[in-house]
Amino acid sequence: QQFGKAHAEIDALQDAKNKACGATLYVTLEPCTFYGKTPACVNTLLNSGLKRVVIATKDPNPKVFGKGIEILKKAGIETKIGVLAEMAQKQNESYFKFVKEQLPFVILKIASTLDGKIALLSGESKWIDSKPSRDFSQRLRLYADAILVGINTILKDNPRLTCRIAPQKRLMKVILDCNLRTPLNARVLKNGDTLIFTSQRIKNSPQIDRFIRKGVKIIPVKKERNGILSWDEILGELYRMGIGTLLIEGGGEVASSALKARIVDKLFLFLAPKLAGIGLSFTDGIKLNHLNQAIALKKYQLRQIGNDILIEGYL
């Protein structure tokens, strides 16, 4: 459900109408107890005539944690907690991290050949993966609040960074651009909701005003010693803007810096059944001294998408 709209249990009760009286309601997350973007859900539940509520997980938000369950029990509504809790936590993984760690949940999407190449040395990359894989990637955009790429992707591909399967979806478009090289006529700037993170050393550049006049937000952040913009500052700013899920679709430099900084929570790696030989890899910026420093996937699964193999796992 879109942020700020009625929560799922409210929609369900409105659909059920009088049939809710004496019924059992199943929810993945404890009903909220405070007035935020919407009224407290627990009050609607109390007035619905429900007999029983089955809750998968408590809400990690300190404003709610356990309070919704206590209110239901005191009202005489039978309450059961913990049913399919692990599945519910996965379904709400972005929300849990956003509340607990005050950071966005970061997804990295990569399409590569079997030998790890995302492009040839010439830069050619269309198309490494199959159309079904690219369609699946659009579903990831539908799930995300923001999509992030680097300046090289903007200059090379001139993408729109929209969600083609849901054109009405508001998706914050984030660009990492140390020197403000993004063209003012870039397609990514045409539909609003665009944010550029740049280097603090050009925070007084007259170029900034030109972007602001086009409705683009510019946020200067510090550079790390390796010349990469600070991921800590970037994620902190996105959290304060209410971004719960960040999808990184950048090229090799952005992908490897995110992996090296250990900020990625989940990886979607589409492997095309091809060998490219010498080319550009999404791990070119990662240098290890020992194998025990390798970045390991956890809880991963493999499935076939079109002609490709999708590896989905946590980091």
C-alpha positions as CSV (number, residue, x, y, z in Angstrom):
1,Q,0.0,0.0,0.0
2,Q,1.3,3.5,-0.8
3,F,2.8,5.4,2.1
4,G,0.1,7.5,3.8
5,K,-2.8,5.4,2.5
6,A,-5.0,3.2,4.7
7,H,-3.2,0.2,6.2
8,A,-4.1,-3.3,4.9
9,E,-6.3,-4.3,7.8
10,I,-8.4,-1.2,7.3
11,D,-8.9,-2.0,3.6
12,A,-9.8,-5.6,4.6
13,L,-12.4,-4.5,7.1
14,Q,-13.9,-2.0,4.7
15,D,-14.3,-4.8,2.1
16,A,-15.7,-7.2,4.6
17,K,-18.2,-4.7,6.1
18,N,-20.7,-6.5,8.4
19,K,-19.1,-9.9,7.7
20,A,-16.2,-8.8,10.0
21,C,-18.4,-9.3,13.1
22,G,-17.3,-12.4,14.9
23,A,-14.6,-13.1,12.3
24,T,-10.8,-13.7,12.5
25,L,-8.4,-11.1,11.1
26,Y,-4.9,-12.2,10.0
27,V,-2.2,-9.5,9.8
28,T,1.6,-9.7,9.2
29,L,2.3,-6.7,11.6
30,E,0.8,-5.6,14.9
31,P,-1.9,-3.0,14.4
32,C,-0.6,0.6,14.9
33,T,-1.7,2.5,18.0
34,F,-1.0,6.2,17.1
35,Y,-2.2,8.8,14.7
36,G,0.4,9.3,12.0
37,K,-0.4,9.6,8.3
38,T,-3.5,7.6,9.1
39,P,-5.6,7.1,12.3
40,A,-4.6,4.3,14.7
41,C,-5.7,1.0,13.2
42,V,-6.3,-0.7,16.5
43,N,-9.3,1.6,17.2
44,T,-10.9,0.5,14.0
45,L,-10.3,-3.2,15.0
46,L,-12.0,-2.6,18.3
47,N,-15.1,-1.2,16.7
48,S,-15.3,-3.9,14.0
49,G,-16.8,-6.7,16.0
50,L,-13.8,-9.0,15.4
51,K,-13.6,-12.1,17.6
52,R,-10.0,-13.0,17.0
53,V,-6.8,-11.4,15.6
54,V,-3.8,-13.5,14.4
55,I,-0.6,-11.4,14.3
56,A,2.7,-12.6,12.7
57,T,5.1,-10.1,14.3
58,K,5.1,-7.3,16.7
59,D,5.7,-3.8,15.3
60,P,9.4,-2.8,16.0
61,N,8.3,0.8,16.2
62,P,8.7,1.8,19.9
63,K,5.4,3.8,19.6
64,V,3.6,0.5,18.9
65,F,5.7,-2.4,20.1
66,G,3.4,-4.7,22.1
67,K,0.9,-1.9,22.8
68,G,-1.5,-2.9,20.0
69,I,-1.6,-6.4,21.2
70,E,-2.2,-5.3,24.8
71,I,-5.1,-3.1,23.7
72,L,-6.8,-5.9,21.8
73,K,-6.5,-8.4,24.7
74,K,-7.9,-5.9,27.2
75,A,-10.9,-5.4,24.9
76,G,-11.5,-9.2,25.1
77,I,-10.4,-9.9,21.5
78,E,-8.6,-13.3,21.3
79,T,-5.0,-12.6,20.1
80,K,-2.4,-15.0,18.8
81,I,1.2,-13.8,18.0
82,G,4.1,-15.4,16.0
83,V,2.3,-17.3,13.3
84,L,4.6,-17.4,10.2
85,A,6.8,-14.7,11.9
86,E,9.9,-15.4,9.7
87,M,8.0,-15.0,6.5
88,A,6.4,-11.8,7.7
89,Q,9.7,-10.3,8.7
90,K,11.0,-11.0,5.3
91,Q,8.0,-9.4,3.7
92,N,8.5,-6.3,5.9
93,E,12.3,-6.4,5.9
94,S,12.6,-2.8,4.6
95,Y,10.3,-1.5,7.3
96,F,12.1,-3.4,10.1
97,K,15.5,-2.0,9.1
98,F,14.1,1.5,8.6
99,V,12.7,1.5,12.1
100,K,15.5,-0.4,13.9
101,E,18.6,1.0,12.3
102,Q,17.2,4.3,10.9
103,L,18.6,3.5,7.5
104,P,17.1,2.5,4.1
105,F,17.1,-1.2,3.1
106,V,19.6,-1.4,0.2
107,I,19.1,-3.6,-2.8
108,L,21.8,-4.1,-5.4
109,K,20.7,-5.3,-8.8
110,I,23.3,-6.5,-11.3
111,A,23.1,-8.2,-14.7
112,S,26.3,-9.9,-15.7
113,T,27.8,-12.7,-17.9
114,L,28.9,-15.9,-16.3
115,D,32.4,-14.5,-16.0
116,G,31.2,-11.5,-14.1
117,K,31.2,-8.9,-16.8
118,I,28.6,-6.1,-16.9
119,A,29.9,-4.6,-20.2
120,L,32.6,-5.0,-22.8
121,L,35.7,-2.8,-22.7
122,S,34.0,-0.6,-25.3
123,G,31.2,0.0,-22.8
124,E,28.6,-2.0,-24.8
125,S,26.1,-3.7,-22.4
126,K,22.8,-3.9,-24.2
127,W,21.7,-6.4,-23.7
128,I,23.5,-8.8,-21.4
129,D,20.4,-10.2,-19.7
130,S,17.2,-11.4,-21.3
131,K,13.9,-9.5,-21.5
132,P,12.3,-11.6,-18.8
133,S,15.1,-10.5,-16.5
134,R,14.7,-6.9,-17.4
135,D,10.9,-7.2,-16.8
136,F,11.7,-8.6,-13.3
137,S,13.9,-5.6,-12.7
138,Q,10.9,-3.4,-13.2
139,R,9.2,-5.2,-10.4
140,L,12.2,-4.3,-8.2
141,R,11.6,-0.7,-9.1
142,L,8.0,-1.0,-8.2
143,Y,9.0,-2.3,-4.7
144,A,11.6,0.5,-4.2
145,D,11.2,4.1,-2.9
146,A,14.3,5.3,-4.7
147,I,16.6,4.2,-7.5
148,L,20.3,5.1,-7.5
149,V,22.9,5.3,-10.3
150,G,26.2,6.9,-10.9
151,I,27.1,9.7,-13.4
152,N,28.7,7.3,-15.8
153,T,25.3,5.5,-16.3
154,I,23.6,8.9,-16.9
155,L,26.2,10.0,-19.5
156,K,26.3,6.6,-21.3
157,D,22.7,5.5,-21.3
158,N,20.7,8.7,-20.6
159,P,18.1,6.6,-18.7
160,R,14.7,7.8,-17.5
161,L,14.8,5.6,-14.3
162,T,11.1,5.2,-14.2
163,C,8.9,2.2,-13.4
164,R,7.5,1.1,-16.8
165,I,5.0,-1.4,-15.3
166,A,3.5,1.3,-13.1
167,P,4.1,4.8,-14.7
168,Q,2.2,6.5,-11.9
169,K,4.7,5.2,-9.4
170,R,6.6,8.0,-7.7
171,L,10.2,6.9,-7.6
172,M,12.9,9.1,-6.3
173,K,15.8,9.2,-8.8
174,V,19.2,9.5,-7.1
175,I,22.4,10.3,-9.0
176,L,26.0,10.2,-7.6
177,D,27.8,13.0,-9.5
178,C,30.9,14.4,-7.8
179,N,31.5,17.1,-10.3
180,L,27.9,17.9,-11.5
181,R,28.5,16.6,-15.0
182,T,24.8,15.6,-15.4
183,P,23.5,17.3,-18.6
184,L,20.7,19.7,-17.9
185,N,18.7,18.1,-20.7
186,A,19.1,14.5,-19.3
187,R,15.9,12.5,-19.5
188,V,16.2,11.7,-15.8
189,L,15.6,15.3,-14.9
190,K,12.4,15.7,-16.9
191,N,9.8,14.2,-14.5
192,G,10.8,15.6,-11.2
193,D,11.7,13.7,-8.0
194,T,15.4,13.8,-8.9
195,L,18.2,14.2,-6.3
196,I,21.9,14.6,-7.0
197,F,24.6,13.9,-4.4
198,T,27.8,15.8,-5.2
199,S,31.1,16.8,-3.6
200,Q,31.2,19.4,-0.9
201,R,34.0,21.2,-2.8
202,I,31.6,22.4,-5.4
203,K,28.7,23.3,-3.1
204,N,29.1,27.0,-4.1
205,S,29.2,26.3,-7.8
206,P,26.9,28.5,-10.0
207,Q,26.0,25.3,-11.7
208,I,23.9,24.3,-8.7
209,D,21.4,27.1,-9.3
210,R,20.7,25.8,-12.8
211,F,19.7,22.4,-11.4
212,I,17.6,24.0,-8.7
213,R,15.7,26.0,-11.3
214,K,14.8,22.6,-12.9
215,G,13.4,21.3,-9.6
216,V,16.5,19.1,-8.9
217,K,17.6,18.8,-5.3
218,I,21.4,19.0,-4.8
219,I,23.0,17.6,-1.6
220,P,26.8,18.0,-1.2
221,V,28.4,15.3,0.9
222,K,32.0,14.6,1.8
223,K,34.3,12.3,-0.2
224,E,36.1,9.4,1.4
225,R,39.8,8.9,1.0
226,N,39.2,6.6,-2.0
227,G,37.5,9.5,-3.8
228,I,34.0,7.9,-3.4
229,L,31.2,10.0,-2.0
230,S,30.4,9.0,1.6
231,W,27.8,6.2,1.7
232,D,27.1,7.0,5.4
233,E,26.1,10.5,4.5
234,I,24.1,9.5,1.5
235,L,22.1,6.8,3.4
236,G,21.6,9.2,6.3
237,E,20.1,11.9,4.0
238,L,17.8,9.3,2.3
239,Y,16.6,8.1,5.6
240,R,15.7,11.6,6.7
241,M,13.8,11.9,3.5
242,G,11.7,8.9,4.3
243,I,13.3,6.5,1.8
244,G,12.7,3.0,3.1
245,T,14.0,0.9,0.2
246,L,16.9,2.0,-2.0
247,L,17.5,0.1,-5.3
248,I,21.0,0.5,-6.7
249,E,21.3,-0.1,-10.4
250,G,24.6,1.7,-11.0
251,G,27.5,0.5,-13.1
252,G,30.7,-1.2,-11.9
253,E,32.1,1.8,-9.9
254,V,28.9,2.3,-7.9
255,A,28.2,-1.4,-7.4
256,S,31.7,-2.2,-6.2
257,S,31.9,0.8,-3.9
258,A,28.6,-0.2,-2.3
259,L,29.7,-3.7,-1.8
260,K,33.1,-2.6,-0.5
261,A,31.4,-0.3,2.0
262,R,29.2,-3.2,3.1
263,I,26.0,-1.2,2.8
264,V,24.1,-3.7,0.6
265,D,21.4,-5.7,2.3
266,K,20.2,-7.8,-0.6
267,L,21.6,-8.8,-4.0
268,F,19.8,-9.7,-7.1
269,L,22.4,-11.0,-9.6
270,F,21.1,-12.0,-13.0
271,L,23.6,-14.3,-14.7
272,A,23.3,-14.6,-18.5
273,P,24.6,-17.8,-20.0
274,K,27.4,-16.0,-21.9
275,L,31.2,-15.5,-21.6
276,A,32.5,-12.0,-22.4
277,G,36.2,-12.4,-21.7
278,I,38.0,-9.2,-21.0
279,G,35.6,-6.5,-20.0
280,L,34.1,-4.4,-17.2
281,S,33.2,-6.2,-13.9
282,F,30.9,-5.1,-11.1
283,T,33.7,-6.0,-8.6
284,D,36.6,-4.2,-10.3
285,G,36.9,-1.8,-7.4
286,I,37.2,-4.5,-4.8
287,K,40.7,-5.7,-3.8
288,L,41.1,-8.4,-1.2
289,N,44.3,-9.6,0.5
290,H,42.8,-12.9,1.7
291,L,40.0,-15.2,0.7
292,N,38.5,-14.9,4.2
293,Q,37.7,-11.3,3.3
294,A,35.4,-12.3,0.5
295,I,31.9,-11.0,0.5
296,A,29.7,-14.0,1.2
297,L,26.0,-14.4,0.3
298,K,23.6,-15.7,3.0
299,K,20.2,-17.3,2.6
300,Y,20.5,-17.3,-1.1
301,Q,18.3,-19.0,-3.7
302,L,18.7,-19.7,-7.4
303,R,15.9,-19.7,-10.0
304,Q,15.7,-19.4,-13.8
305,I,14.4,-16.2,-15.3
306,G,14.1,-16.5,-19.1
307,N,17.5,-17.8,-20.2
308,D,19.2,-16.3,-17.2
309,I,19.9,-17.5,-13.7
310,L,18.9,-15.2,-10.8
311,I,20.8,-15.5,-7.6
312,E,18.9,-13.7,-4.8
313,G,20.6,-13.5,-1.4
314,Y,21.5,-11.4,1.6
315,L,24.8,-9.8,2.5
